[in-house]
Amino acid sequence: MKTNLLLQRATELKLHGMITHWDEICEAEWIEPLITWEETERAHRSLERRLTSSHIKRFKPLAQFDWNWPKQIDRAAIEELMRLAFIKESTNLIFCGPNGVGKSMIGKNICHQSIMHGHTALFVTAAEMSSDLTSSDGDNALQRRIKYYVNPEILCIDEVGYLSYTNRFADLLFDIVSQRYQTKPTLITTNKPFAEWGEIFPNASCVVSIIDRLVHNSEIISIDAESYRLKESKEQAVKRQEARKKRAPKSDNKQSEA
């Protein structure tokens, strides 16, 4: 039984030389640790590749998020999303709220969690995506870039609404969203309600269709808060002032004797 399990593991690893000579080596004591080393190294390298290709970069862990800061946030829903059931259900995730309230941070945490559990993810701002797609030279190059955004199991498009975009980008975004529709989840962070998306894509005829495909089978979470970055900036300013006061020399109020 043990030998059969080891052979199955070697087959999954595609260790063809070992499999060809299996009858000769199957009883060797070094077989099991060798297969384990290969599995561990491949898992590590696969994780590193997924993390690098995701472009998540640095982010604050969700454990450090101040849940008491927002006036409105569905903590239970976000913690449920971190269990990743939405991937199997192909549920789109949409985080709405003003600037600086943690939408991007939550999106990055969800992407990172999915990668740690063996999935692929891609994190990109709407501006980066627009520049990449609209600068593609030729139809073949464009199709490769579209495939680049369609392929990941999770696609997070960050900062939708911070800038306005051309009709061409709207059409390309519609193509990507449509290809992922009901097969792979797309995560959106936006500072504008859907009623104002016409301002993001002025005169684009496909805006309603983009929204329709994103909203269908989706989880929409609204966050209402003042900018957390501004809060942290004020707190850091207070700390710097207190530190300067501690470093400042104490004035000598005693009068020197004549």
Short mmCIF file of the C-alpha atoms (twelve columns), coordinates in Angstrom:
data_MODEL
# 
_entry.id   MODEL 
# 
loop_
_atom_site.group_PDB 
_atom_site.id 
_atom_site.type_symbol 
_atom_site.label_atom_id 
_atom_site.label_alt_id 
_atom_site.label_comp_id 
_atom_site.label_asym_id 
_atom_site.label_seq_id 
_atom_site.Cartn_x 
_atom_site.Cartn_y 
_atom_site.Cartn_z 
_atom_site.pdbx_PDB_model_num 
ATOM 1   C CA . MET A 1   0.000   0.000  0.000   1 
ATOM 2   C CA . LYS A 2   2.783   2.418  0.934   1 
ATOM 3   C CA . THR A 3   4.654   1.634  -2.286  1 
ATOM 4   C CA . ASN A 4   1.514   2.292  -4.326  1 
ATOM 5   C CA . LEU A 5   1.007   5.658  -2.650  1 
ATOM 6   C CA . LEU A 6   4.615   6.625  -3.324  1 
ATOM 7   C CA . LEU A 7   4.216   5.604  -6.967  1 
ATOM 8   C CA . GLN A 8   1.092   7.773  -7.200  1 
ATOM 9   C CA . ARG A 9   2.978   10.743 -5.760  1 
ATOM 10  C CA . ALA A 10  5.879   10.192 -8.153  1 
ATOM 11  C CA . THR A 11  3.400   10.015 -11.042 1 
ATOM 12  C CA . GLU A 12  1.784   13.315 -9.999  1 
ATOM 13  C CA . LEU A 13  5.240   14.868 -9.937  1 
ATOM 14  C CA . LYS A 14  5.961   13.381 -13.390 1 
ATOM 15  C CA . LEU A 15  9.221   11.807 -12.245 1 
ATOM 16  C CA . HIS A 16  9.353   9.648  -15.373 1 
ATOM 17  C CA . GLY A 17  12.843  8.213  -14.836 1 
ATOM 18  C CA . MET A 18  11.949  7.054  -11.367 1 
ATOM 19  C CA . ILE A 19  8.625   5.619  -12.568 1 
ATOM 20  C CA . THR A 20  10.326  3.692  -15.411 1 
ATOM 21  C CA . HIS A 21  12.660  1.965  -12.940 1 
ATOM 22  C CA . TRP A 22  10.124  1.731  -10.129 1 
ATOM 23  C CA . ASP A 23  10.385  -2.046 -9.635  1 
ATOM 24  C CA . GLU A 24  14.115  -1.669 -9.122  1 
ATOM 25  C CA . ILE A 25  14.025  1.138  -6.549  1 
ATOM 26  C CA . CYS A 26  10.583  1.010  -4.885  1 
ATOM 27  C CA . GLU A 27  11.960  -0.592 -1.706  1 
ATOM 28  C CA . ALA A 28  14.788  1.927  -1.273  1 
ATOM 29  C CA . GLU A 29  14.591  3.997  1.930   1 
ATOM 30  C CA . TRP A 30  15.536  7.200  0.133   1 
ATOM 31  C CA . ILE A 31  12.475  7.151  -2.150  1 
ATOM 32  C CA . GLU A 32  9.985   8.700  0.300   1 
ATOM 33  C CA . PRO A 33  12.202  11.606 1.524   1 
ATOM 34  C CA . LEU A 34  13.204  12.363 -2.085  1 
ATOM 35  C CA . ILE A 35  9.568   12.592 -3.191  1 
ATOM 36  C CA . THR A 36  8.719   14.719 -0.135  1 
ATOM 37  C CA . TRP A 37  11.606  17.111 -0.887  1 
ATOM 38  C CA . GLU A 38  10.441  17.446 -4.483  1 
ATOM 39  C CA . GLU A 39  6.826   18.106 -3.430  1 
ATOM 40  C CA . THR A 40  7.894   20.714 -0.874  1 
ATOM 41  C CA . GLU A 41  10.218  22.533 -3.274  1 
ATOM 42  C CA . ARG A 42  7.679   22.586 -6.088  1 
ATOM 43  C CA . ALA A 43  4.964   23.897 -3.752  1 
ATOM 44  C CA . HIS A 44  7.309   26.633 -2.554  1 
ATOM 45  C CA . ARG A 45  8.305   27.658 -6.072  1 
ATOM 46  C CA . SER A 46  4.679   27.620 -7.217  1 
ATOM 47  C CA . LEU A 47  3.713   29.890 -4.317  1 
ATOM 48  C CA . GLU A 48  6.563   32.287 -5.112  1 
ATOM 49  C CA . ARG A 49  5.504   32.454 -8.773  1 
ATOM 50  C CA . ARG A 50  1.869   33.152 -7.864  1 
ATOM 51  C CA . LEU A 51  2.827   35.854 -5.380  1 
ATOM 52  C CA . THR A 52  5.167   37.558 -7.851  1 
ATOM 53  C CA . SER A 53  2.756   37.439 -10.779 1 
ATOM 54  C CA . SER A 54  -0.123  38.766 -8.644  1 
ATOM 55  C CA . HIS A 55  1.506   42.233 -8.306  1 
ATOM 56  C CA . ILE A 56  -0.063  42.653 -4.860  1 
ATOM 57  C CA . LYS A 57  3.085   44.302 -3.475  1 
ATOM 58  C CA . ARG A 58  3.043   45.577 0.114   1 
ATOM 59  C CA . PHE A 59  -0.150  45.745 2.138   1 
ATOM 60  C CA . LYS A 60  -1.380  45.901 5.717   1 
ATOM 61  C CA . PRO A 61  -2.677  42.566 7.093   1 
ATOM 62  C CA . LEU A 62  -6.395  42.460 7.804   1 
ATOM 63  C CA . ALA A 63  -5.556  41.639 11.441  1 
ATOM 64  C CA . GLN A 64  -4.303  45.236 11.801  1 
ATOM 65  C CA . PHE A 65  -7.481  46.793 10.415  1 
ATOM 66  C CA . ASP A 66  -9.294  49.083 12.869  1 
ATOM 67  C CA . TRP A 67  -12.863 47.779 12.633  1 
ATOM 68  C CA . ASN A 68  -14.065 50.512 14.996  1 
ATOM 69  C CA . TRP A 69  -13.008 53.304 12.643  1 
ATOM 70  C CA . PRO A 70  -15.631 53.007 9.842   1 
ATOM 71  C CA . LYS A 71  -19.147 54.254 10.492  1 
ATOM 72  C CA . GLN A 72  -20.406 51.382 8.330   1 
ATOM 73  C CA . ILE A 73  -18.677 48.127 7.384   1 
ATOM 74  C CA . ASP A 74  -19.850 44.517 7.293   1 
ATOM 75  C CA . ARG A 75  -17.037 42.818 9.183   1 
ATOM 76  C CA . ALA A 76  -18.752 39.427 9.194   1 
ATOM 77  C CA . ALA A 77  -19.137 39.486 5.410   1 
ATOM 78  C CA . ILE A 78  -15.477 40.392 4.853   1 
ATOM 79  C CA . GLU A 79  -14.254 37.705 7.237   1 
ATOM 80  C CA . GLU A 80  -16.498 35.215 5.414   1 
ATOM 81  C CA . LEU A 81  -14.920 36.242 2.087   1 
ATOM 82  C CA . MET A 82  -11.511 35.413 3.542   1 
ATOM 83  C CA . ARG A 83  -12.683 31.778 3.659   1 
ATOM 84  C CA . LEU A 84  -12.741 31.938 -0.179  1 
ATOM 85  C CA . ALA A 85  -16.049 30.182 -0.851  1 
ATOM 86  C CA . PHE A 86  -16.824 32.931 -3.373  1 
ATOM 87  C CA . ILE A 87  -14.162 31.532 -5.742  1 
ATOM 88  C CA . LYS A 88  -15.993 28.244 -6.247  1 
ATOM 89  C CA . GLU A 89  -19.280 30.136 -6.589  1 
ATOM 90  C CA . SER A 90  -17.755 32.629 -9.078  1 
ATOM 91  C CA . THR A 91  -19.178 35.504 -7.031  1 
ATOM 92  C CA . ASN A 92  -17.965 38.977 -7.959  1 
ATOM 93  C CA . LEU A 93  -16.897 41.236 -5.085  1 
ATOM 94  C CA . ILE A 94  -17.494 44.980 -5.154  1 
ATOM 95  C CA . PHE A 95  -16.166 47.290 -2.435  1 
ATOM 96  C CA . CYS A 96  -17.670 50.783 -2.515  1 
ATOM 97  C CA . GLY A 97  -16.643 53.766 -0.429  1 
ATOM 98  C CA . PRO A 98  -14.731 57.041 -0.358  1 
ATOM 99  C CA . ASN A 99  -10.966 57.325 -0.678  1 
ATOM 100 C CA . GLY A 100 -8.723  55.963 2.040   1 
ATOM 101 C CA . VAL A 101 -11.167 53.684 3.882   1 
ATOM 102 C CA . GLY A 102 -9.370  50.362 3.265   1 
ATOM 103 C CA . LYS A 103 -10.967 49.040 0.077   1 
ATOM 104 C CA . SER A 104 -7.626  48.289 -1.599  1 
ATOM 105 C CA . MET A 105 -6.174  46.803 1.577   1 
ATOM 106 C CA . ILE A 106 -9.109  44.410 1.927   1 
ATOM 107 C CA . GLY A 107 -8.851  43.484 -1.749  1 
ATOM 108 C CA . LYS A 108 -5.142  42.728 -1.395  1 
ATOM 109 C CA . ASN A 109 -5.773  40.587 1.680   1 
ATOM 110 C CA . ILE A 110 -8.369  38.541 -0.185  1 
ATOM 111 C CA . CYS A 111 -6.017  38.080 -3.147  1 
ATOM 112 C CA . HIS A 112 -3.153  37.076 -0.858  1 
ATOM 113 C CA . GLN A 113 -5.354  34.612 1.029   1 
ATOM 114 C CA . SER A 114 -6.421  33.005 -2.242  1 
ATOM 115 C CA . ILE A 115 -2.808  32.650 -3.381  1 
ATOM 116 C CA . MET A 116 -1.810  31.024 -0.096  1 
ATOM 117 C CA . HIS A 117 -4.536  28.442 -0.734  1 
ATOM 118 C CA . GLY A 118 -3.287  27.533 -4.193  1 
ATOM 119 C CA . HIS A 119 -5.258  29.924 -6.410  1 
ATOM 120 C CA . THR A 120 -3.993  32.501 -8.889  1 
ATOM 121 C CA . ALA A 121 -4.776  36.197 -8.522  1 
ATOM 122 C CA . LEU A 122 -3.929  39.458 -10.260 1 
ATOM 123 C CA . PHE A 123 -4.164  42.886 -8.627  1 
ATOM 124 C CA . VAL A 124 -4.148  45.894 -10.959 1 
ATOM 125 C CA . THR A 125 -5.394  49.472 -10.837 1 
ATOM 126 C CA . ALA A 126 -7.881  50.581 -13.466 1 
ATOM 127 C CA . ALA A 127 -5.339  53.153 -14.691 1 
ATOM 128 C CA . GLU A 128 -2.605  50.524 -15.135 1 
ATOM 129 C CA . MET A 129 -5.022  48.209 -16.909 1 
ATOM 130 C CA . SER A 130 -6.203  50.947 -19.256 1 
ATOM 131 C CA . SER A 131 -2.648  51.976 -20.160 1 
ATOM 132 C CA . ASP A 132 -1.633  48.357 -20.765 1 
ATOM 133 C CA . LEU A 133 -4.587  47.452 -22.955 1 
ATOM 134 C CA . THR A 134 -4.877  50.640 -25.005 1 
ATOM 135 C CA . SER A 135 -1.135  50.699 -25.776 1 
ATOM 136 C CA . SER A 136 -1.086  47.144 -27.190 1 
ATOM 137 C CA . ASP A 137 0.274   47.212 -30.732 1 
ATOM 138 C CA . GLY A 138 -1.676  44.951 -33.077 1 
ATOM 139 C CA . ASP A 139 -4.549  42.546 -32.637 1 
ATOM 140 C CA . ASN A 140 -2.401  39.566 -31.589 1 
ATOM 141 C CA . ALA A 141 -0.685  41.568 -28.866 1 
ATOM 142 C CA . LEU A 142 -4.029  42.888 -27.653 1 
ATOM 143 C CA . GLN A 143 -5.538  39.406 -27.487 1 
ATOM 144 C CA . ARG A 144 -2.558  38.240 -25.402 1 
ATOM 145 C CA . ARG A 145 -3.116  41.093 -22.954 1 
ATOM 146 C CA . ILE A 146 -6.848  40.371 -22.744 1 
ATOM 147 C CA . LYS A 147 -6.030  36.717 -22.005 1 
ATOM 148 C CA . TYR A 148 -3.610  37.925 -19.311 1 
ATOM 149 C CA . TYR A 149 -6.537  39.503 -17.439 1 
ATOM 150 C CA . VAL A 150 -9.040  36.736 -18.180 1 
ATOM 151 C CA . ASN A 151 -6.862  33.841 -16.956 1 
ATOM 152 C CA . PRO A 152 -6.364  34.478 -13.196 1 
ATOM 153 C CA . GLU A 153 -8.858  32.838 -10.881 1 
ATOM 154 C CA . ILE A 154 -9.301  36.215 -9.159  1 
ATOM 155 C CA . LEU A 155 -8.928  39.545 -10.960 1 
ATOM 156 C CA . CYS A 156 -8.926  42.606 -8.697  1 
ATOM 157 C CA . ILE A 157 -9.385  45.931 -10.521 1 
ATOM 158 C CA . ASP A 158 -8.567  48.660 -8.032  1 
ATOM 159 C CA . GLU A 159 -9.480  52.366 -7.981  1 
ATOM 160 C CA . VAL A 160 -12.297 52.305 -10.529 1 
ATOM 161 C CA . GLY A 161 -13.694 55.834 -10.499 1 
ATOM 162 C CA . TYR A 162 -10.596 57.860 -9.687  1 
ATOM 163 C CA . LEU A 163 -10.104 58.779 -13.366 1 
ATOM 164 C CA . SER A 164 -12.153 58.911 -16.552 1 
ATOM 165 C CA . TYR A 165 -11.396 56.507 -19.392 1 
ATOM 166 C CA . THR A 166 -11.867 56.252 -23.130 1 
ATOM 167 C CA . ASN A 167 -14.598 54.319 -24.902 1 
ATOM 168 C CA . ARG A 168 -11.904 51.942 -26.162 1 
ATOM 169 C CA . PHE A 169 -10.937 50.924 -22.639 1 
ATOM 170 C CA . ALA A 170 -14.621 50.553 -21.740 1 
ATOM 171 C CA . ASP A 171 -15.075 48.145 -24.657 1 
ATOM 172 C CA . LEU A 172 -11.980 46.142 -23.700 1 
ATOM 173 C CA . LEU A 173 -13.049 46.009 -20.054 1 
ATOM 174 C CA . PHE A 174 -16.464 44.765 -21.148 1 
ATOM 175 C CA . ASP A 175 -14.775 41.999 -23.162 1 
ATOM 176 C CA . ILE A 176 -12.718 40.890 -20.136 1 
ATOM 177 C CA . VAL A 177 -15.627 41.049 -17.705 1 
ATOM 178 C CA . SER A 178 -17.797 39.115 -20.175 1 
ATOM 179 C CA . GLN A 179 -15.212 36.351 -20.621 1 
ATOM 180 C CA . ARG A 180 -14.920 35.970 -16.851 1 
ATOM 181 C CA . TYR A 181 -18.694 36.210 -16.334 1 
ATOM 182 C CA . GLN A 182 -20.039 33.371 -14.151 1 
ATOM 183 C CA . THR A 183 -16.762 31.435 -14.423 1 
ATOM 184 C CA . LYS A 184 -14.214 33.437 -12.422 1 
ATOM 185 C CA . PRO A 185 -14.770 36.125 -9.775  1 
ATOM 186 C CA . THR A 186 -13.817 39.735 -10.469 1 
ATOM 187 C CA . LEU A 187 -13.139 42.043 -7.526  1 
ATOM 188 C CA . ILE A 188 -13.754 45.771 -7.960  1 
ATOM 189 C CA . THR A 189 -12.937 48.643 -5.621  1 
ATOM 190 C CA . THR A 190 -14.627 51.925 -6.461  1 
ATOM 191 C CA . ASN A 191 -15.287 55.306 -4.908  1 
ATOM 192 C CA . LYS A 192 -18.358 55.933 -7.061  1 
ATOM 193 C CA . PRO A 193 -21.831 54.361 -6.973  1 
ATOM 194 C CA . PHE A 194 -22.893 52.602 -10.158 1 
ATOM 195 C CA . ALA A 195 -25.246 55.466 -10.980 1 
ATOM 196 C CA . GLU A 196 -22.145 57.640 -11.533 1 
ATOM 197 C CA . TRP A 197 -20.154 55.180 -13.641 1 
ATOM 198 C CA . GLY A 198 -21.193 57.131 -16.716 1 
ATOM 199 C CA . GLU A 199 -18.689 59.752 -15.522 1 
ATOM 200 C CA . ILE A 200 -15.917 57.117 -15.481 1 
ATOM 201 C CA . PHE A 201 -16.630 56.023 -19.058 1 
ATOM 202 C CA . PRO A 202 -18.180 59.100 -20.727 1 
ATOM 203 C CA . ASN A 203 -20.339 58.253 -23.734 1 
ATOM 204 C CA . ALA A 204 -19.431 54.538 -23.626 1 
ATOM 205 C CA . SER A 205 -22.463 52.523 -24.686 1 
ATOM 206 C CA . CYS A 206 -21.368 49.380 -22.829 1 
ATOM 207 C CA . VAL A 207 -21.312 50.871 -19.297 1 
ATOM 208 C CA . VAL A 208 -24.720 49.434 -18.387 1 
ATOM 209 C CA . SER A 209 -23.645 46.018 -19.692 1 
ATOM 210 C CA . ILE A 210 -20.415 46.103 -17.659 1 
ATOM 211 C CA . ILE A 211 -22.356 46.931 -14.496 1 
ATOM 212 C CA . ASP A 212 -24.979 44.292 -15.272 1 
ATOM 213 C CA . ARG A 213 -22.364 41.504 -15.508 1 
ATOM 214 C CA . LEU A 214 -20.478 42.673 -12.440 1 
ATOM 215 C CA . VAL A 215 -23.561 43.035 -10.246 1 
ATOM 216 C CA . HIS A 216 -25.168 39.739 -11.246 1 
ATOM 217 C CA . ASN A 217 -24.110 37.088 -8.717  1 
ATOM 218 C CA . SER A 218 -22.089 39.567 -6.664  1 
ATOM 219 C CA . GLU A 219 -21.422 40.592 -3.082  1 
ATOM 220 C CA . ILE A 220 -21.497 44.383 -2.710  1 
ATOM 221 C CA . ILE A 221 -19.962 45.789 0.470   1 
ATOM 222 C CA . SER A 222 -20.202 49.500 1.267   1 
ATOM 223 C CA . ILE A 223 -17.707 51.159 3.588   1 
ATOM 224 C CA . ASP A 224 -18.564 54.520 5.121   1 
ATOM 225 C CA . ALA A 225 -15.717 56.247 6.908   1 
ATOM 226 C CA . GLU A 226 -13.397 59.197 6.833   1 
ATOM 227 C CA . SER A 227 -9.996  58.590 5.276   1 
ATOM 228 C CA . TYR A 228 -8.011  56.168 7.430   1 
ATOM 229 C CA . ARG A 229 -4.805  57.404 5.829   1 
ATOM 230 C CA . LEU A 230 -5.658  60.925 7.012   1 
ATOM 231 C CA . LYS A 231 -6.360  59.528 10.489  1 
ATOM 232 C CA . GLU A 232 -2.977  57.784 10.574  1 
ATOM 233 C CA . SER A 233 -1.246  60.898 9.255   1 
ATOM 234 C CA . LYS A 234 -2.725  63.009 12.068  1 
ATOM 235 C CA . GLU A 235 -1.728  60.404 14.669  1 
ATOM 236 C CA . GLN A 236 1.836   60.319 13.328  1 
ATOM 237 C CA . ALA A 237 1.994   64.129 13.412  1 
ATOM 238 C CA . VAL A 238 0.969   64.100 17.085  1 
ATOM 239 C CA . LYS A 239 3.636   61.476 17.866  1 
ATOM 240 C CA . ARG A 240 6.315   63.529 16.107  1 
ATOM 241 C CA . GLN A 241 5.335   66.630 18.069  1 
ATOM 242 C CA . GLU A 242 5.480   64.723 21.359  1 
ATOM 243 C CA . ALA A 243 8.887   63.284 20.420  1 
ATOM 244 C CA . ARG A 244 10.226  66.769 19.620  1 
ATOM 245 C CA . LYS A 245 9.020   68.073 22.976  1 
ATOM 246 C CA . LYS A 246 10.860  65.265 24.768  1 
ATOM 247 C CA . ARG A 247 14.077  65.999 22.853  1 
ATOM 248 C CA . ALA A 248 13.871  69.774 23.366  1 
ATOM 249 C CA . PRO A 249 16.271  71.145 26.071  1 
ATOM 250 C CA . LYS A 250 14.522  72.217 29.269  1 
ATOM 251 C CA . SER A 251 14.725  75.973 29.894  1 
ATOM 252 C CA . ASP A 252 16.454  77.045 33.085  1 
ATOM 253 C CA . ASN A 253 14.109  79.424 34.870  1 
ATOM 254 C CA . LYS A 254 16.457  80.046 37.782  1 
ATOM 255 C CA . GLN A 255 17.974  83.521 37.909  1 
ATOM 256 C CA . SER A 256 21.749  83.488 38.180  1 
ATOM 257 C CA . GLU A 257 23.047  85.152 41.356  1 
ATOM 258 C CA . ALA A 258 24.704  88.518 40.994  1 
# 
